[in-house]
Structures are given as structure tokens and as C-alpha cells.
Amino acid sequence: MSDTPTSTPSAFEPEANDDRRPLGVQPLSPLDGRYQPAVHELGDHLSEAGLNRARVHVEIEWLLYLTDHGMFGASRVPAEAARQLRASAREFGQADIDELARLEATTRHDVKAVEYYIRRRLDALGLSSLAELTHFAATSEDINNLAYALTVQQAVREVWLPKLSAVVEKLRSMAVDERDAVMLARTHGQPATPTTMGKELAVFVHRLDRLIAILDRQEYLGKFNGATGTYAAHLAAAPDIDWQAVSRQFVTSLGLDWNPLTTQIESHDWQAELYSQIVHIGRVLHNLCTDIWTYISLGYFRQTPVAGATGSSTMPHKVNPIRFENAEANLELSAAVLDSLSATLVTSRLQRDLTDSTTQRNIGVGLGHSLLALVNIERGLDELTLDKELLLADLDRNWEVLAEAIQTVIRAEVAAGSSSIANPYELLKELTRGRRVDAAIMTEFVEGLDLSADAKARLRALTPRSYAGIASDLVDLVAPRP
């Protein structure tokens, strides 16, 4: 018997007498497992299958562009055959995914597999004579950059942005509903000049509206200029064609913006801009979540218990603000991924390296966590009820917040020559700092001041409940009254 030690089982492999069995192929990312129902629409665009569908679309449109313009004597593809070719992309499904996987297993090249996939369609339609116009003068990046631009554009515009807009509209509706709900503000966490819940929500609506307007102007750039961006192969084949004009026309025909000057790759600056903007929006949403969480902690918002749900494994009374906590965490994960994409994609060694290839395959991860956050925020907002009685009770306990109003009125009176009070700020600080002041104390204090009758009358009428300025009217800036 050999003294050579046998290999020790891996910590991840069951030993022979272990009852555990492999779980089979399971989703590694929670976006494809636990949270898949909330984000699955992104998979239509940002999955490997979605990318391949877009590649098929770009390759077919390039082929049809060449034939529609009679390039190299090619005849226009008959309308029905063109419809069937386009259906290859439009109706791209599991059978096509499997076919491409088999082709790639042979080619060991994803874009070349797409080329062969399209050649098969041409053969089936009796268009084999056009086979050499498939992928004509194109480097893989010509196809990939357009496919990525299309999938990201569709994912943002058709999935992510509508969900963001739904959250903003929910906030806008809440701002209108609670425009007159006066509450104690808290600057640095301390009682401060009152505001309204509606106005505070309107601040977030205004911030997000502005950022969405910027996002709506986002470019989705594409290039189509060959192996090193010089049109060298194009000119070798047809030196009399204005290939820059062709490139511009083709790229814009896909609904993208044309990038005229690149290396082998599209420079990805637009992606860095887009992801940075999405991260910025995410950080505003993160701020919203922390504020809502705090309002819940203060009791300002009550959460509607979901039937059958458990808040705590040991404390039956709890309704935890899990929607907003989940959103915070997912916004942080999204920012980490998208920040990394923004930093990585803008650099490529000399005319080409492949750092962008694996990086771009994680676009869906970054957007997925952001989308999941939006889903949770929307659901969380739907489960909130404002406790207006608590807001008023909180105001009634904090008459000292009127110190700002009183010292400001005194300053105005002194400036107008109607009072000779010195150092009004210090006077009010002595009365209120670190002390509770009720209505009676405040009224007595005002009565003893050297002020005009009009100023005293205004201060006597003032209460924490009425000291919110034009907070209610400010909501009109995001939701004008009819």
C-alpha cells in the first residue's frame, strides 16, 4: 500500500458518507434568484441573450442597408424576405439562443457565431448570394458597440426610467396630499423652524425632475468605422464611396447618435456619463430613503402592516421599514458597480484592449440593483400613512422654535426705529436655548418687549403650527394647482 497521501476533499465537496448532495445549477446572483421577479424585465435587454438579439438586429440592418443602397451591385432584398430576416431579431427566442450557443462552441467567438447564424437564415431564404455582405467590413466592435448602445438605451428608457418616473409621481402625489401637513423640521436632528411634509417631499421631486431632464438629453453613441476607426477596409473595397456619410446614416438609422472619431472601440464616454447620472439619481433616492426611515422612526409615518408578514422573529409588535433599508443597500451596490463601470470603460490601451468586454457584461448588475431599489421604494411609499396628530403634538411641545421669528421681528423693529432692544439674538438665546418653552411663557415674554403694537399682535398670533412660511405654496413648484 502506497504511503502517498490521497487528496483531501474540498471544503465544497461532500465526503462519501455525507448525506448532502450538490444543489445543481443555481443562480449565483440574487438578481437572478430571490429578486428575479422584480427585475426580470431588464433581462430582456441586458442579458447575454438580449445582447445577442441586438447583435443579430445590427448585422441584419447592416446587410439590408447595403442591399437597399445597391452596394457592389447587390439587389434590394424582397420585402417578404427582409421581413423574415428582421423577424430573426424581433422574435429571437430560446431556440435561437441554443443555436447560437452551439455555433459559438465551434467558433469560440461570439460575434462570428452571430455571422454564421445570419448566413443560415440567408441560405434558408434563398439569398446565399448575399452571404459575403454579412458582417461586411465590420470589426466585432462595430457590431458590439451598437448592440450595447441599443440594449442599454432600451433598458433605461423602457424599464428603468418608467419605474423611476412612477416613484417620482408617487412622491409628487404625496407632496400634494400633505402640502398643509405642518411638522417640526429637524436641522442637525434638532427641533427647527416648522415646514410641511408636502414641501419636504416636493424637494425630492424637484431634485429628481431636474436630474431626469438631464438624463433625457443623454446621448447613446455608436461608431461603425472598422478595425482601427480608419475605414481602411471599406476604402480598399470601394474607394469612391463616402464611408463617413454611410457610417453616420447607418448608425443614426438605428436610433443612436453617431461618434465620428474613435479607435477600434467606441470610447464609452457616453456610458460613463449615463452611469454617473444614474448613480447621482440613486444617491438622491438614498437620501430619500434615510429621511423616510427617520420619519418612520419618529412616528411621523406609520407603516401599513402586510397581512401575514412578520416584522421580527422575536418581537411580534414590529413593522420594520425594510423596503427603505433594502433600497438603501441596493442603491449602494448599484453605485459600486456603475461607478466601477464609469471608471473602467473610459480607458483602453492604445487602439484596443478587452477590459471593456467583461466589464460591460455587468451593466445589468448595476442597473438591476438600482431597479430593485426603485421597486422597494415604490412599494414602501404605498405602505405609509402620515400621523398628522403626532405632527401637531410634536409642534405643541416645541414653542422654542419661535425664537427665530421673535428675534427677527425685533431686528426689523430696531432697524425701523420702533424699538431700542439690544442684542435680540442673545436675548432669545437666553430664553430658549436648552429649555422647554410653552405658549404661556412665550406670550408673557412677547408682552414685555419694547415693540410696536402691530409687531406684538403678529407675534401673539404666531404658533409653531402657523410658523411654516409659504411651505404649502412651494409644493406648487412641482405640482401646480388646477
C-alpha angles and dihedrals in degrees: 000000000000120000090212108120116242119236116275115238114255117255085245097051121081115236119240094264094042114113091210117106131197112271094222123230108341131173110272095197120060087223087069094039126027096013099035095110091058097049106024094113090069088060089068087068113018102041124097088257091052090051091050092049089053091048090053089049093051094046092050094046090051091051091049091046090056094048094042088056094045094242113183091358094298116155122232111269109251112260095247093048090048089051091052092047091052089047087063087071099031094051096035106152146156095298089055092046090053093046092052091048090055092048092049090050085065102035095040084210123097099206093044088054089056090051091053090045090057093045088058090054091050090051091051091052094048092251099119090130088072095054095105091056088063108106088358113187089342127134116210090255090058087063098036098050091052092044092051092046091052096046094046092045091051094044092052098041100037103034117011101038095047089054091048089049090051090054092048092049090050089052090047091053091048091049090055093046093050100035091117097039099115115205140169112267119221118211111184084359091293128117109274143165108320123254133170128261089233093056092048091052089046089059089062092045090052092049093048094044089056094048092047089052089055091047091052089062092053116131121226102204129201135180132201108180110118140252098334101009095263103106087233096146091043092055092045089058098039116007094177097061121096094233094180089059090047091050093050093047094048096046094047091046086066090057094257134120117252122242107201101188124048145127116244088303133054102253096241094222090130089055091052089050093048096047092046089053092049090049090050090052089047092054091052088051089048088055089051091052094051091048094048089046089054093047088052090049090052090050094244090122122040118203120228107236113237111231111258094006121132120219098189133011091227109018109064095189096064128107102183122206090238096147091064094040090051090049092050092053094046092048089053091050091047091051091050093053097040093044088053091049091050091052098043103041097059093064126071124161112251109310098344147352130165101240088108093055099070092031095059091052086072097057089100091054092056095045091040094060089046091051091048089053091052091050090052094046092051092049092044093052090051090058096055129104121184115232098216093176090059090049090055093045089052090052092049090056093055111057089145089081086077089070089090092055095046096049090045092052090049090052090052092048092050091048090051092049093246095115139033098200112142124216098000092180092057090045093056093041090058091050100046115017110114091352137103113237123191132198094269094052092047093048092049091049093051092049090057095053125106095240137131118269090248093053092048091049091053092049093047089054092050120101132168087256093057097039099090101105113210094331092130093051092049089069086070087073090072100024113026114208116248 
